[in-house]
Amino acid sequence: MTTTNGSEIVEGQLRECYGRVVYTHKTHEKCADLLLDRHKLIKLLQVILSALVTGGILATLSEIWGTVATVVSAILSTALLALNAYTKDYDLGEIAQKHRQASADIWLLREKYLNLLTDLRAGNASVEKVCNARDGLLSELHAVYAGAPSTNYKAYKKAQEALKSLEDMTLSDKEIDAFLPKELKRTC
């Protein structure tokens, strides 16, 4: 049986928290993206339906297309009414912005967890100090989660794909070196 010291136990817990925060951050980003895409589509549909209804109403003035245009306009107008009623109480743009804000808040906490892990591994902070900071982060995280909108399964799957398959959070030494001055580069 392998003996584990307190530092390794705390590090294990911090790693678990860090992983969950990474996923939550990415899921809120993806949820915002999905909602904004839906928002743009609905706005486009509203414009198209409005144009078609207006064209249909103008066509009712014609003797040839009058009856057909009236029926088509009534159907399109009903669809537009339904779409407007949906967007009246459900502002996708506002909800997407709340997901963006939650993502930004969670990003900061994600970086704080990473700093704690780094300090613990480097020996720059005692286990007790790290535990106190961890407990503070838990309270901060709870406050963010309490004010954040709920995510959905589709956003989680997109986040999972981005993190696992597309390696969204992963940079090679060469990629990082491109951002750094010569003195801080690891590769030539």
C-alpha positions as CSV (number, residue, x, y, z in Angstrom):
1,M,0.0,0.0,0.0
2,T,1.3,3.5,-0.9
3,T,1.5,6.1,1.8
4,T,0.1,9.5,0.8
5,N,1.0,12.6,2.7
6,G,-1.3,15.6,3.4
7,S,0.2,17.6,0.6
8,E,-0.6,14.9,-2.0
9,I,-4.2,14.6,-0.7
10,V,-4.8,18.4,-0.9
11,E,-3.2,18.4,-4.3
12,G,-5.5,15.6,-5.5
13,Q,-8.5,17.5,-4.3
14,L,-7.3,20.8,-5.9
15,R,-6.8,18.9,-9.2
16,E,-10.3,17.6,-9.0
17,C,-11.7,21.1,-8.3
18,Y,-9.6,22.5,-11.1
19,G,-10.9,20.0,-13.6
20,R,-14.5,20.7,-12.7
21,V,-14.0,24.4,-13.0
22,V,-12.3,24.0,-16.4
23,Y,-15.3,22.1,-17.6
24,T,-17.8,24.6,-16.1
25,H,-16.0,27.5,-17.6
26,K,-15.9,25.9,-21.1
27,T,-19.6,24.8,-20.8
28,H,-20.7,28.3,-20.0
29,E,-18.7,29.6,-23.0
30,K,-20.4,27.0,-25.3
31,C,-23.8,27.7,-23.9
32,A,-23.4,31.4,-24.7
33,D,-22.3,30.5,-28.2
34,L,-25.3,28.3,-28.7
35,L,-27.8,30.8,-27.4
36,L,-26.3,33.6,-29.5
37,D,-26.5,31.5,-32.6
38,R,-30.2,30.8,-31.8
39,H,-30.7,34.5,-31.1
40,K,-29.3,35.5,-34.5
41,L,-31.4,32.9,-36.3
42,I,-34.6,34.1,-34.5
43,K,-33.8,37.7,-35.4
44,L,-33.2,36.7,-39.0
45,L,-36.5,34.8,-39.1
46,Q,-38.3,37.8,-37.6
47,V,-37.0,40.0,-40.4
48,I,-37.8,37.5,-43.1
49,L,-41.3,36.9,-41.8
50,S,-42.0,40.6,-41.4
51,A,-40.9,41.2,-45.0
52,L,-43.0,38.3,-46.3
53,V,-46.1,39.5,-44.3
54,T,-45.6,43.0,-45.7
55,G,-45.2,41.7,-49.2
56,G,-48.3,39.5,-48.8
57,I,-50.4,42.4,-47.5
58,L,-49.3,44.5,-50.5
59,A,-50.2,41.6,-52.8
60,T,-53.7,41.5,-51.3
61,L,-54.3,44.7,-53.2
62,S,-53.8,42.9,-56.4
63,E,-56.9,41.3,-58.1
64,I,-55.0,38.2,-59.2
65,W,-53.2,37.3,-56.0
66,G,-55.6,38.9,-53.5
67,T,-57.1,35.8,-51.8
68,V,-54.0,33.6,-51.9
69,A,-51.9,36.5,-50.5
70,T,-54.4,37.1,-47.7
71,V,-54.2,33.4,-46.6
72,V,-50.4,33.3,-46.9
73,S,-50.1,36.6,-45.0
74,A,-52.3,35.4,-42.3
75,I,-50.2,32.2,-41.8
76,L,-47.0,34.1,-41.9
77,S,-48.3,36.7,-39.5
78,T,-49.3,34.0,-37.1
79,A,-45.8,32.5,-37.3
80,L,-44.3,35.9,-36.7
81,L,-46.6,36.5,-33.7
82,A,-45.6,33.1,-32.2
83,L,-41.9,34.0,-32.7
84,N,-42.4,37.4,-31.1
85,A,-44.3,36.0,-28.2
86,Y,-41.4,33.5,-27.6
87,T,-38.8,36.2,-27.6
88,K,-40.9,38.6,-25.5
89,D,-40.3,36.7,-22.2
90,Y,-37.1,34.8,-23.2
91,D,-34.3,37.1,-24.2
92,L,-31.7,34.8,-25.6
93,G,-29.1,37.6,-26.0
94,E,-29.4,38.5,-22.3
95,I,-29.2,34.9,-21.2
96,A,-26.1,34.5,-23.4
97,Q,-24.5,37.5,-21.8
98,K,-25.1,36.0,-18.4
99,H,-23.3,32.9,-19.5
100,R,-20.5,35.0,-20.8
101,Q,-20.3,36.8,-17.4
102,A,-20.3,33.5,-15.5
103,S,-17.6,32.2,-17.8
104,A,-15.4,35.2,-17.1
105,D,-16.0,34.9,-13.4
106,I,-15.2,31.2,-13.5
107,W,-12.1,31.8,-15.6
108,L,-10.6,33.9,-12.8
109,L,-11.4,31.2,-10.3
110,R,-9.9,28.6,-12.6
111,E,-6.7,30.6,-12.7
112,K,-6.7,30.9,-8.9
113,Y,-7.0,27.1,-8.6
114,L,-4.1,26.7,-11.0
115,N,-2.0,29.2,-9.0
116,L,-2.8,27.2,-5.8
117,L,-1.7,24.0,-7.5
118,T,1.5,25.6,-8.6
119,D,2.3,27.1,-5.2
120,L,1.6,23.8,-3.5
121,R,3.8,21.8,-5.9
122,A,6.6,24.3,-5.9
123,G,6.6,24.4,-2.1
124,N,5.8,28.2,-2.0
125,A,2.9,27.7,0.3
126,S,2.2,25.5,3.3
127,V,-0.6,23.0,3.1
128,E,-2.5,25.0,5.8
129,K,-2.2,28.2,3.7
130,V,-3.3,26.3,0.6
131,C,-6.3,24.8,2.4
132,N,-7.4,28.3,3.7
133,A,-7.1,29.6,0.1
134,R,-9.0,26.6,-1.2
135,D,-11.8,27.2,1.3
136,G,-12.0,30.8,0.2
137,L,-12.2,29.8,-3.5
138,L,-15.0,27.4,-2.6
139,S,-17.1,30.3,-1.3
140,E,-16.3,32.4,-4.3
141,L,-17.2,29.6,-6.6
142,H,-20.5,29.1,-4.8
143,A,-21.4,32.8,-5.3
144,V,-20.7,32.6,-9.0
145,Y,-22.7,29.4,-9.4
146,A,-25.6,30.8,-7.5
147,G,-25.9,33.7,-9.9
148,A,-25.1,31.8,-13.1
149,P,-27.8,30.5,-15.5
150,S,-28.1,26.8,-15.9
151,T,-26.2,25.2,-18.7
152,N,-27.5,22.3,-20.8
153,Y,-26.3,18.9,-22.1
154,K,-25.6,20.2,-25.6
155,A,-23.3,22.9,-24.3
156,Y,-21.6,20.3,-22.0
157,K,-21.0,18.0,-25.0
158,K,-19.5,20.8,-27.0
159,A,-17.3,21.8,-24.1
160,Q,-16.2,18.1,-23.7
161,E,-15.3,18.0,-27.4
162,A,-13.4,21.2,-27.3
163,L,-11.4,20.2,-24.2
164,K,-10.8,16.5,-25.1
165,S,-10.7,16.3,-28.9
166,L,-9.7,19.8,-29.9
167,E,-7.5,20.3,-26.9
168,D,-8.9,23.8,-26.4
169,M,-7.0,24.5,-23.2
170,T,-3.7,22.8,-24.3
171,L,-0.7,24.7,-25.8
172,S,2.6,23.2,-26.8
173,D,5.9,24.7,-25.6
174,K,6.4,26.1,-29.1
175,E,3.0,27.8,-29.1
176,I,3.7,29.4,-25.7
177,D,7.2,30.4,-26.7
178,A,5.7,32.4,-29.6
179,F,4.2,34.8,-27.0
180,L,7.2,35.1,-24.7
181,P,10.4,37.1,-24.9
182,K,13.6,35.3,-25.9
183,E,14.8,35.0,-22.3
184,L,11.7,33.0,-21.3
185,K,11.5,30.6,-24.2
186,R,12.0,26.9,-23.7
187,T,12.5,25.9,-27.3
188,C,14.8,27.4,-29.9
